[in-house]
């Protein structure tokens, strides 16, 4: 325990945030130190700079924040200073941030006896204080003042309107330093806007304001992190949006084609189309259900000849070992079949006949709307084999992300033989548009816009596209494909993962 004299000497002489962290048992990594020095110089020199810190997931961003917050509380213990930290949500993000700071304050020898918490969202050390607030759209945070430092955490999830109207004025009266922390997302976020501005100002005065880090740079200091990211790439593919943003700090264009030419090229396989099942192969069915045509005439002419199809995609499943010694399932599209305007009773009978012929191990079926009846009949007829899939905004988003993961990692491929059904699938994929919601939920909205037509004037639907995408549902169900397969529940790259790098002597960067 430090004596009062030792403590006074420390407070008077300690002006370095990295030395401050080291005194508390934390050795900041080199890329963390660069950020810490830049921010502290601006705060202590009343420069009023605006910084953007874009780190990959789980590379030490949150710990660096907590160390800086504790450092500034110590520095302004006698003179006073108000810090404000905004997070996209109160629970869990603001609460997690408070717990991190409380841990640092409780362990640091200069502060462990001097801090206090009041009102449930404010920490103070002497005359210095920090207030934690939620930046979610429904909160009213007008009136708070950040005289020393304003932090916006996960700034990619804070709306521009919320920031401009309620958050930015907090630092206006004192021209306080502002820091926008986050992970890359789309080009139309608050984080992206502030990054462009920071980079522009850098060109004028040469003072670094943008700190954009990639997984490769983290891996140079933390080799274990590099191995972890390589596993994510193997599972999702380097071009997957989550890998690009969460680990390599690459901004995405929000909107446009989801299945670009490079992605469709990944789908091209070398295997042949199959019209009959092959011995020794494991199959699965993926069915998108359309409504029947109530206006079918006695001559068989449909009242709506451009209506969508009930589309069945048949895939074979095989296993390959991964670089880390486990096995992953791979999928080959081997056959397609469609029905237009067919009565559900007839569709059910034909599906049962195909099931007897192909003997699929699993049967994923669209169980939304008109598909609910077919799904229910199939579950009773094929107990244990049917996986009903309910479409909601959230489930379709997850399906889209998972389908992209299969494509970008090369784990799903189409047959090499040209067919009318394959041509329709490719036309639908090329016509599919996407957008990504702002905010923590990150919903992927993807669909073929209504009224889209091909060069022959025929309406383009999404039945084949949805049918193929349902293959991704198989990832969460154990299917033995020739070799023992381990099912890995991958951590969500959009959330902070409990991934720590430590040793007995120092907790480097934590």
N, C-alpha and C positions, 0 to 999 in steps of 0.2 A: 504494500500500500504506500502510495506516495505521501510524503509529508507536505504540510502547507507550503513550506519554502520551495520544495521540489516542484510542487504544482504551479506556484507562481512563476518560477523560472521557465517551466515548460510553456505556460500560456504566453509569456512575454517573448519567447524565442522561437516558438514553433510557428512558422509561416508557410510551410510547405505541405500541401495536401497529401502528397505521397508519403512523406515522413510521418504525418499524422496517422495515416492508415497503418503504416508499419508499426507504430507505437501500439496500436490496437491489435496487432497480430496479423494484419493483412498486407501481403506484398502484391501491389498492383502490377498487372502485366504492362508491357511497354506501350501497347496501343491504348490501354486505359490511362496510363500516365499522361500521354499527349493530350487527351481530352481534359483531364483533371487540371493540368497546368493552364491550358487555354482559358477555361472557364474561370479559374481562380484569379488569373491576371485581370480579366475583364471585371469581375466582381470587386476585387480589392482595389482596382484602379479606377472604379466608377466609369468604365468605358462604355457600358451599355450595349455591348455587342449582342448579336443574335446568332446562336449556334444551332446546327443540325447534327445530331449524332445518330447515325444509322448503323446499328450493329446486327449481326446475325442472331438468331435465336440462341439463347443460353450461352452467350459468350461473355457474360459478366457485366451487362449494362445495368441491371438493377442493383447489384452490389456497389458498383461505382457511384450510382446515385446516392445510395445510403451513406457512403463514406464522405461524399462531398457535402451532403446535408449536415452531417454531424460536424464536419470541419468548419462550416460557416457558422453554425450555432456556437461553437467554441470561440471562433474569431470575433464574433460580435456580442459576446457575453456581457461586456460592460458598456459598449457604445450603442447597442440596440440595432436590430435589423429584422425586417419581416420577409420571410420566404413563403412562397405559395407553390403548391404542387397540384396540378390537375391531372386526373386519370379519366379514361373514358367511362368507367363505372365505379360506383362506390363499393359494391360487393361483386367480385373479390378484389379488384385491382387497387383501389385506395386502401383497403384494409391490409392487403399484402404489403403495400409500400410502407404503411405505418409499422407493421411488424418487423420489417427489415431494419428500419431506422431504430426502433426500440431495441433490437438486438445489438446494434452497434453502440448505442448510448449506454446500454447496460454493461457492456464488456470493456469499453474504452476507459483506461485509467484516468484520463482527464475529465471525463464526463459522467462516470457511472453513479456518482452521488449527487450530481447537480441538476439533473433534468427532471421535468415533471410533465404530465399529460393532463389536459383539461378539456372539457366539452366533448370528449370522444374523438376529436379530429385535429387537435392542436397540441404541439410539443413546444416547450420553452426551456431555455437554458439562460438564466439571468434575464437580461433585457432582450435577448434574441428569441425569435419564435418561427415556427413553420406551421402552416395551415394546409391540410389536405382536403381537397374538394373533388367532387365528381363533375365531369364535363358532359354527362349524358344529356340529351336534348330536353328532358323534362325538368331538370334542376334549375333553380334560380340562384345564381352565384354572383349577381351584380353587387358591387360594393366592397369586395375584398381588395386589399392593397398589397402589392409585392414591392416593397421599397428597395429590396436588395437583389432578389433573384426570383424569376418566374419560370417554372418548369412545366412543360406539357409532355406528359409521358404517353407513349403509344399514340403519338400525334396523328398517325394515319387513320385512327378511329375517332377523332374529334371532328365534328362538322365545321366547315369553313365559316358558316353563319354564326355558330356558337362561339367560335374563337373571336371573330371580328367584332361581334356585338358585346359579349360579356367578359371574355378573358383578356384580350389585348389591352383594354383600358386599365387593367390592374397594374401594369408597369409604366403607364404613360407619365404620371406626375413626376416620377423620379428617374425616368429613363433606365429602369433596372435591366440587368442582363437577362436575356431570354434564352432558354434552351429547349429545343424540340427533340425529344428522344423518340425513337421508334424503329420499326422494321419495315423494309420496303413493301409497298403494296402497289396501288395503281397511280397513274400520273395525275389524277384529278383530286388527290387527297391534300389535306393541310400540310402534311409532312413533305410531300413532293413540291408543293408551291414554295414552302420556306426553303427547301433545298436549292431550288433554282435561284431564289433571291440571294441566298448566302453565297453561292458560287459566283454569281454576278458581282457582288460587292468585293469578293476576294480578288477579282481581277483588277480592281481599282487601287486597293491599298496594300495588297499582299499579305494581309492577316488571315490566317486560316480560320475559317468558320464552319466548313463542312467536313465532317469526319464520317466517311462511308467505308465500312469494313466488309470484307468478304470472308467466307469460311476458310479460304486458302491462307489468308493472313493470320487468322486465329490458329489454324493448324500448325503454323510455323512455331508458335509458342507452346501450343498444347497439342501434341501429336494424337492423343486419344480423341480429341474433338474431330480431327480429320478422319479418323477411322469411322467414327459415328456418322459423319456426313456422307462418307462413301457408301455406307449401308443404306442411307436414305435415298441416295442417287440410284443404287441398284434396285430398290423397291419401286421408286416413283419415276425415275428417268431424269436426266439433267435438264431437259426442257420443260419439265412439269412446272406449272406456275408456282406451286408452293416451294419447290426447291429453288427456283430462280429468285423468289422474293425473300423467303425466310432464311436462306443460307448464303445467297450471293448478292443480296442487296440490289437486285435488278427490278426497276419499275416496270409495271405492266401497262399496256394500253387497255383502257376500260371500254370494251365493246369490240365489234368487228367479228371476224371469223374465228370460231373456236377451233375448228379442224383445218388448219392451214395445210398447204401442200407438203411441207416437211413432215407434219404429223401423219398425213394420209400415206406418205411414202413408207413410214414405219409400219403401217398396217399390211403392206404387200408381202405375202408369203410365197413360198416355193412349193407348197403342197397342193395336191389336186383336189378338185371338187369331188365329193363322194355322193353317190345316189343310193348306196347301200352301206350298212354298217360293216366295219372291218373287225375281224377277230382280234381280241386282245386290247381293243381301244375302249376307253371310258368316255361316255357322252353325257351331255347335259342339254336341256331344252331351255330356250329363253323366248317367252311369248308376250308380245304387245297386243292387247285385245281392242278391236274396233266394234262399233255397233252394227247390228244387222240392218238390212235395207227393208223398211216396212212397206215400201211402195213397189216391190218387185212385181212386174206384170206376169201374166200367164205365159208369155213368150220368153221370159227370163231377162227382160230388159230392166235395168235398175233405174229408179227415179233419179238417183244422183250418181252417175257413172264415175265422178271424180272423188268420191268419198275415199277415206283411207282404208287400209287393209288390216286384218288381223295377221300379224307377221311373226313367223317362227324362225328363229336362228338356232341352228344345231352346231354345237362346238364339241370337239374332242379335247380331252384334258390329259396332259402328261406332266411329269415332274422333272425338274433339273436342279442340281445342287447349286447353292450360292457360294460366293467366295468365303463366307464365314461358316461353311460346313453344314448348313441346313438345306432344306429343299423348298422350292417355290413351284406352284402350279403355273403352267403355261396353257394357253387356249388357242385352238385353231378353228376358225369358222370353216365348216366342211359342207354345209348344205343350208338352203333356205326354202321356205314354203310359205305361201300367203293365201288368204281367203278374203274375198271382197263381198260384203253384203250378205254373208251366209247366216242362216239362223243359228242361234247359240246351241240348240240341241244337235244340229248337224255338225257344228264345229267341235262340240264335245266328243261326238262319236269318232270323228276323223282323228282327233288328237289321241284318243285311246288307241286307235289302230296304229298310229305312228309310234306310240309309246311301246306297244307290243313288238313292233318291228325293230326299233332302234334300241330299246331297253335303256333309256337314259338313267344315270345314277341320281340326278337332281333335275327338277323342273321349276324354273323361276317363272312366275306368271304375274302379269299386271293385274292387281286385285282392286283397282280403283274404278269407281263408276260402273260401267257396263261389264268390266272384267271381274267384278266381285262374284257374280254368279258362276262363271266358268271356274274361277279359282276355288270356290266352295265345292263344286262337283268334283274337280280334280283331286282335291284333298281327301275326299271320301273314297274315291276310286283308287288313288295311289298313296296310301298312308305312308308317311315318313319320307316321301320323295318330293313333295311340292313345297316351294318357298313362295308364299304370297308377298307381293311388294306393293305397298300403299304409296301413291304419289302425293306428296305435299311439297311445299316450297323448300323445306329443309331437306327432305329425303331425296328430292330430285337434285338438289345442289350436291349432296354427298355422293349420289350416284355419278354425277358429272365429274367430280374431282377424282373418284375412284376409277372411272373409265379412262380418264386421261392418264392416270397412273399406270394402268395396264398398257396403254398405247406407248407412252413415252419410255417405259422400261422394256419395250419389245416383247411383252408377255402375251399379247394377243395379235394374231395375224389372220388375214383373209386368204382364201384359196387363190391360186394363180389363174384359174380358168375364168374367162369372161362370161358373165351371165346377165340376163335382164335384171334379175333381183339385185345382183351386185352393183350394176350400173345405177339402179335407183338408190341403193344405199349410199354410194359415193356422191350422187347428186344431192341427197338430203344432207350429208355431212358438209359438203361445200356450202350449202345454203344456210346452215345453222349459224345463228348469231348469238352472241353472249354478252352479258354484262355482269359486273360484280358489285354487290352492295357494299356501301361504306359502313363502318362500324364493326364491332367485335365478331358479329355472327358470320361475316364474309360469305354471304349466300351467292352461289353461282347460278345465274339465270341463263338458261340456254334453251333455244327453240328455233324452229324454222318459222319465220314470220308468216302470219296468215296472208294468203293471197300470192305467195311466191310461186312463180311459174318457171318451167324450163324453156329451152329454146323452141320446143314444139308447142308451147302454149299450155302444156299440161301442168296441173297444180302439183306442187312439191309438198309432200307431207313429211312426217318424221317417224313413221311406223318402223321402218327398217333400222333407223338410227337408234330409237329407243330399245328395240328388240336386241340389238347387238350390245348396247350399254348395259342391259340387265345381266350380262355375263359377269359384271363386276360384283354383283350380289353374291356370287359363288365364293368370293374371297373370304367371306365371314363364315363359311360353312366347310367343315372338314370333309374333303374328298380324297381318298387314297388313290393316287394316280400312278400305279406301277411300282412306286418306291415309298418307303415311309415318309410321310409329309408332316412337317411341324407347322401348325398354324400360328403365325406371329401377329399379335394385336399391336400394330405400330402405334407409337405415340403420336398424338396430333401435333404436326409441326407448327400450328397456329397458337399453341399454348406453351407457356414456359414449362420445360421438361426438367425433372429433378435429376440433373446431370452434373455432378460435381467432380472437380478435379482437385484433389488435396493429397498431402502427405503428412507424415508425423511432425515434420519440422516447421512447415509453413503452409498456410492455405493460400496458395498463389492466386490472386485475383478474386478471392472470395472473403 
